[in-house]
C-alpha cells in the first residue's frame, strides 16, 4: 500500500496533542490514543501471537495509551466466534503477555468490556446453548437478524432483572480479571448499538418496567454496570464509551431529537458521581463525523449535531474518536479543550508508529480495508513504520 494520496500532513508536536496529561492514575506523554478496534482474529475467544505483536508495535512511543479491542465479559455476552473474551484463565494468560509488552514499552492499556446483545449471530448462540439477549423481546436489529432468529428457533429475549444482575456480576469479574492480567483499567462499552446502548436507545428499549420508558429508566442498567465496576476496581481505573449520534446497529442517532437529552442525562449522572469523589478516568465519545462503523471516512457524517455538548456537563477527561487522522486542522482546534484526547483508529492499524508521524507531520500509510477482519497477520502486523515505508519506496508511488 502507498501513502495516502491528496493528504497534506501537519506537524502537531507543538500543539496540545503532545502536552502530557493525567488520566485516572496514568501520566500520559501525549493525547493521541488507540481506541478499541475489533479485528476478528481470535479463535476460541483467546488472543493469539499476532495480537502480542500488534499491541507491541503500537505502544512503542513511551507514554502512549491504548484501549484494547472489545472483550466479551462472559460467553453469554458474546456471539462473534473470533472476538476475544476475558472471562476465563486461558484468555487471561494471553492478555497478560500483551499487557506486559505494552508496559515494557512504558505505555498504558485499558481493556474494553463488551456485550453485544442483539448484534450477535443467532446461529453461534444456538450452537453454544446461549440466549439471544437485548433490552426488549422481539425488537430485532433488522430483517436478517429476525429471519435468523426464526430459523434457529431463538427469539430475541429482553433481559430479566435477575439476568441483568448476572451481567453486572460478569462485568465486575471481567474488570477484576483485566487488572489481574496487568491492565491499567477498563472501559465499559456503552456505544455502537451493543447491549448497553440497546438499553439507552428508544428504538430498541421498549420495556415498561423501571428499565424502560423514560430517559432516566433507559439509563438505569448502564449506570448500574458502571457503578458496580467502579466499586470493584476504583473510579480512577474506569472509563466509558458512548456514541450519542451513532446509527450503527440501527440506533436512532439524531433522527430522534430527544436523544441528546438521553446522553446529557447519563453524562450528568456521571458528573454528579464525580463531584462526590468518584470521577471516572474519562468519557469516550464517537464523534458526529463517524455515525456508522461500516462506512468509509467522510461518509455518514452528521454535522447537524455535535458532541461538544459534553463540555457543558462533564468536567473530566474526554476522548473523541472520529475521522481525525486526515483532518489535523480539526485536531488542532479540538485539543484546545484542555482535557481532550483524540482517538486514531483505522490509521493506527496501518501506521503502527502514528504517534511519531503525528508529531512530525509525516505522511500516513493507506490501509487495506479488505484485511480488516481476516484471520491472518496480513493487514494486522505487517504495516511498515515510516522509515520502512521510505525504504520500500512508498513515497514514490
C-alpha positions in Angstrom: 0.0 0.0 0.0 1.3 3.5 -0.7 1.0 6.7 1.4 -2.4 8.4 1.5 -2.8 10.5 -1.6 -4.1 14.1 -1.6 -3.4 14.5 2.1 -1.1 17.2 3.5 0.1 16.3 7.0 0.6 18.9 9.6 3.1 18.6 12.4 1.3 18.5 15.7 4.2 18.3 18.0 3.8 21.9 19.3 0.0 21.6 19.9 -1.9 20.4 23.0 -1.9 16.9 21.3 1.6 16.5 22.7 1.0 18.1 26.1 1.3 15.5 28.9 -1.9 14.8 30.8 -3.1 12.8 33.9 -5.8 10.3 33.0 -7.1 8.4 36.0 -3.9 7.3 37.7 -1.8 7.3 34.5 0.5 10.1 33.4 0.4 10.1 29.6 3.0 11.8 27.5 0.6 12.8 24.7 -3.1 12.8 23.9 -3.3 10.5 20.8 -4.8 7.3 21.9 -5.5 3.9 20.3 -9.3 3.3 20.5 -10.9 -0.1 20.5 -10.6 -1.9 17.1 -12.2 -5.3 16.8 -10.2 -7.3 14.2 -11.8 -10.8 14.5 -8.6 -12.8 14.7 -9.0 -14.7 17.9 -10.1 -18.3 17.7 -11.9 -19.7 20.7 -12.1 -16.1 22.1 -8.4 -16.3 23.0 -5.8 -13.7 21.8 -3.0 -15.2 19.7 0.6 -14.4 19.0 -0.4 -11.9 16.3 -2.1 -9.8 19.0 1.0 -9.7 21.1 3.0 -8.3 18.2 0.2 -5.9 17.1 -0.1 -4.2 20.5 3.7 -4.3 21.0 4.1 -2.4 17.7 1.5 0.2 18.6 2.9 1.0 22.1 6.5 1.8 21.1 6.1 5.5 21.7 6.6 5.9 25.6 3.6 7.2 27.5 1.0 6.1 25.0 -2.5 5.0 25.9 -4.1 2.0 24.2 -7.6 0.6 24.6 -8.0 -3.0 23.6 -10.5 -4.3 21.1 -13.7 -5.2 22.8 -13.5 -8.2 25.1 -16.6 -10.3 26.0 -17.3 -10.3 29.7 -18.8 -13.8 29.5 -19.8 -16.4 27.0 -23.4 -15.1 27.2 -22.2 -11.6 26.3 -20.7 -12.8 23.0 -22.0 -14.1 19.7 -19.0 -13.5 17.4 -16.8 -16.5 17.2 -13.4 -14.8 16.5 -13.6 -11.9 19.0 -11.7 -12.2 22.3 -13.0 -12.6 25.9 -11.6 -12.1 29.3 -13.7 -14.4 31.4 -11.5 -17.5 31.7 -8.0 -18.3 32.6 -6.8 -19.2 29.1 -7.8 -15.7 28.0 -6.3 -14.0 31.0 -3.0 -15.8 30.4 -2.7 -14.5 26.8 -3.8 -11.0 27.7 -1.1 -11.0 30.4 1.6 -11.4 27.7 0.1 -8.5 25.8 -0.1 -6.1 28.7 3.5 -6.9 29.7 4.7 -5.9 26.2 2.8 -2.6 26.5 4.2 -1.9 29.9 7.7 -2.8 28.8 7.3 -0.1 26.2 6.4 2.3 29.1 2.9 2.7 27.8 -0.6 2.1 29.3 -3.6 -0.1 28.4 -7.3 -0.4 29.3 -9.5 -3.3 28.4 -12.8 -2.6 26.7 -15.6 -4.6 28.4 -18.1 -5.7 25.8 -21.5 -7.4 25.5 -23.2 -7.3 22.1 -26.9 -8.2 22.7 -29.0 -8.3 19.6 -26.0 -7.8 17.3 -24.9 -11.4 18.0 -25.3 -14.2 15.4 -28.2 -16.4 16.4 -26.5 -19.4 14.8 -23.5 -19.1 17.1 -25.7 -18.6 20.2 -27.9 -21.5 19.4 -24.9 -23.8 18.8 -23.5 -22.8 22.2 -26.8 -23.1 24.1 -27.0 -19.3 24.8 -29.8 -16.8 24.9 -30.3 -14.1 22.2 -30.4 -11.1 24.5 -31.4 -7.5 24.2 -33.2 -4.8 26.1 -36.7 -6.0 24.9 -38.4 -9.0 23.5 -38.6 -9.2 19.7 -37.3 -5.8 18.7 -34.8 -7.1 16.1 -31.9 -5.1 14.7 -33.0 -5.9 11.1 -34.9 -8.4 9.0 -31.9 -10.6 8.5 -31.5 -11.0 12.3 -35.2 -11.7 12.6 -35.0 -14.3 9.9 -32.1 -16.0 11.6 -33.8 -15.9 14.9 -36.8 -17.7 13.4 -34.6 -20.1 11.5 -32.7 -21.2 14.7 -35.8 -21.0 17.0 -34.0 -18.5 19.2 -36.3 -15.5 19.7 -34.8 -12.2 20.9 -35.0 -12.1 24.6 -35.5 -9.0 26.8 -33.3 -9.4 29.9 -35.0 -10.2 33.2 -33.8 -8.4 36.3 -32.0 -11.5 37.6 -30.3 -11.8 34.2 -29.2 -8.1 34.5 -27.7 -8.9 37.9 -25.7 -11.7 36.3 -24.4 -9.4 33.6 -23.4 -6.9 36.2 -21.5 -9.6 38.1 -19.9 -10.6 34.8 -18.7 -7.0 34.1 -17.3 -6.9 37.6 -15.4 -10.1 37.3 -14.1 -9.2 33.8 -12.8 -5.9 35.3 -11.1 -7.8 38.1 -9.6 -10.3 35.5 -8.3 -7.4 33.4 -6.4 -5.8 36.3 -5.2 -9.2 37.4 -3.7 -9.7 33.9 -1.9 -6.4 34.3 -4.2 -3.8 32.6 -4.2 -0.3 34.0 -8.0 -0.1 33.9 -11.2 -0.9 31.9 -13.6 0.8 29.5 -17.3 0.0 29.8 -18.6 -0.2 26.2 -22.0 1.5 26.0 -21.8 2.6 22.4 -22.2 1.5 18.8 -25.5 -0.4 19.1 -24.3 -3.1 21.5 -26.2 -4.3 24.6 -25.8 -1.3 27.0 -26.5 1.1 24.1 -29.6 -1.0 23.4 -31.0 -0.1 26.8 -30.2 3.6 26.2 -31.8 3.9 22.8 -35.5 4.4 22.4 -35.6 2.4 19.2 -35.0 -1.0 20.8 -35.7 -0.4 24.5 -39.5 -0.8 24.7 -39.6 -2.1 28.2 -42.4 -1.0 30.5 -40.7 -1.6 33.9 -38.1 0.7 35.7 -35.5 -0.1 32.9 -37.6 1.4 30.1 -39.8 4.2 29.0 -38.2 7.4 30.4 -34.8 8.8 29.8 -33.9 8.1 33.5 -35.1 4.5 33.2 -33.3 3.7 30.0 -30.0 4.9 31.6 -30.5 2.7 34.7 -28.9 -0.5 33.6 -25.8 1.1 32.0 -25.3 3.2 35.2 -25.7 0.1 37.4 -23.0 -1.6 35.4 -20.6 1.4 35.6 -21.3 1.8 39.3 -20.6 -1.8 40.1 -17.3 -1.8 38.1 -16.2 1.4 39.9 -17.0 -0.2 43.2 -14.9 -3.2 42.3 -11.8 -1.6 40.8 -11.9 2.1 41.6 -13.2 5.1 39.7 -9.7 6.1 38.5 -9.4 2.8 36.6 -12.7 3.0 34.7 -13.8 4.8 31.5 -17.0 4.6 29.5 -17.7 4.9 25.8 -20.9 6.4 24.2 -22.0 7.1 20.7 -24.7 9.7 21.1 -25.4 10.2 17.4 -24.4 6.8 16.1 -26.8 4.7 13.9 -24.7 1.5 13.7 -26.8 -1.4 14.8 -29.9 0.6 13.8 -29.8 3.1 16.7 -31.8 6.3 16.2 -29.0 8.8 16.1 -30.0 12.4 15.6 -33.3 11.4 13.9 -34.8 11.4 17.4 -34.5 15.0 18.7 -34.6 13.7 22.3 -31.5 11.6 22.0 -29.2 14.4 23.2 -31.3 14.6 26.3 -30.7 10.9 26.9 -26.9 11.4 26.8 -27.0 14.7 28.7 -28.8 12.9 31.5 -26.4 9.9 31.8 -23.3 12.1 31.5 -24.8 14.4 34.1 -25.3 11.4 36.4 -21.6 10.6 35.9 -20.6 14.2 36.7 -22.7 14.0 39.9 -20.8 11.0 40.9 -17.5 12.7 40.1 -18.4 15.6 42.4 -19.0 13.0 45.1 -15.4 11.8 44.7 -15.9 9.1 42.1 -14.8 10.8 38.8 -14.2 8.3 36.0 -10.9 8.3 34.3 -12.6 9.6 31.1 -15.7 9.6 28.9 -15.0 8.4 25.4 -17.3 9.6 22.6 -17.8 8.6 19.0 -17.7 11.9 17.1 -20.5 13.0 14.9 -18.2 12.5 11.9 -18.5 8.7 12.3 -22.1 7.5 12.8 -21.8 4.1 11.1 -18.7 1.9 11.6 -19.2 0.2 8.2 -18.8 3.4 6.2 -15.5 4.9 5.0 -14.1 8.2 6.1 -16.3 11.1 5.0 -19.5 9.0 4.6 -22.3 9.2 7.1 -21.1 12.4 8.8 -23.9 14.2 10.7 -22.9 17.8 11.2 -26.4 18.8 12.1 -25.3 17.9 15.7 -22.1 18.0 17.8 -20.7 16.1 20.7 -19.4 19.4 22.0 -22.4 19.4 24.4 -20.4 17.2 26.7 -18.1 20.1 27.8 -21.0 21.9 29.4 -21.7 18.9 31.6 -18.6 16.7 32.1 -15.6 18.4 33.7 -13.2 15.4 33.4 -11.2 13.9 30.6 -12.9 13.4 27.2 -11.7 11.1 24.4 -13.1 11.9 21.0 -12.8 9.4 18.2 -13.8 10.1 14.6 -12.3 11.0 11.3 -9.4 12.8 12.8 -6.3 11.3 11.1 -7.0 13.0 7.8 -8.0 16.3 9.5 -5.1 17.6 11.6 -6.6 21.1 11.3 -9.7 19.8 13.3 -7.4 18.1 15.8 -5.6 21.4 16.5 -8.9 23.0 17.3 -10.5 20.2 19.3 -7.5 19.7 21.6 -7.8 23.3 22.7 -10.3 21.9 25.1 -7.6 21.2 27.8 -8.8 17.8 28.9 -9.5 16.3 25.4 -7.7 13.3 23.9 -8.0 12.1 20.3 -8.7 8.5 19.2 -7.0 7.5 16.0 -8.5 4.2 14.8 -8.2 2.9 11.3 -5.0 4.8 10.6 -3.3 3.4 13.7 -3.9 0.0 12.2 -1.9 0.9 9.1 0.6 3.2 10.8 2.0 1.4 13.9 4.2 4.5 14.5 1.4 7.0 14.0 2.4 9.0 17.1 5.8 9.8 15.6 4.1 10.7 12.3 1.6 13.0 14.0 4.3 14.7 16.0 6.5 15.4 13.0 3.8 15.8 10.3 4.8 12.8 8.2 2.8 11.0 5.5 0.4 8.2 6.5 0.2 4.7 5.1 -3.1 3.9 3.4 -4.9 1.0 5.0 -6.3 -2.1 3.2 -10.0 -2.4 4.3 -10.2 -5.9 2.7 -8.0 -7.2 5.5 -9.7 -5.5 8.5 -11.4 -8.7 9.6 -9.4 -11.6 8.0 -7.9 -14.4 10.1 -4.3 -13.6 9.0 -1.4 -11.5 10.1 -1.6 -9.6 6.8 -3.2 -6.3 7.3 -2.6 -6.6 11.1 1.1 -6.7 11.9 2.8 -6.2 8.5 2.3 -2.5 8.0 5.7 -0.6 7.9 6.9 2.2 10.0 7.6 5.5 8.2 11.3 4.7 7.8 10.5 1.2 6.5 7.9 2.6 4.1 10.5 5.0 2.6 12.9 2.1 2.0 10.0 0.3 0.2 9.6 3.4 -2.0 6.1 4.2 -0.9 6.8 7.9 -1.1 7.3 7.4 -4.9 4.0 5.5 -5.5 
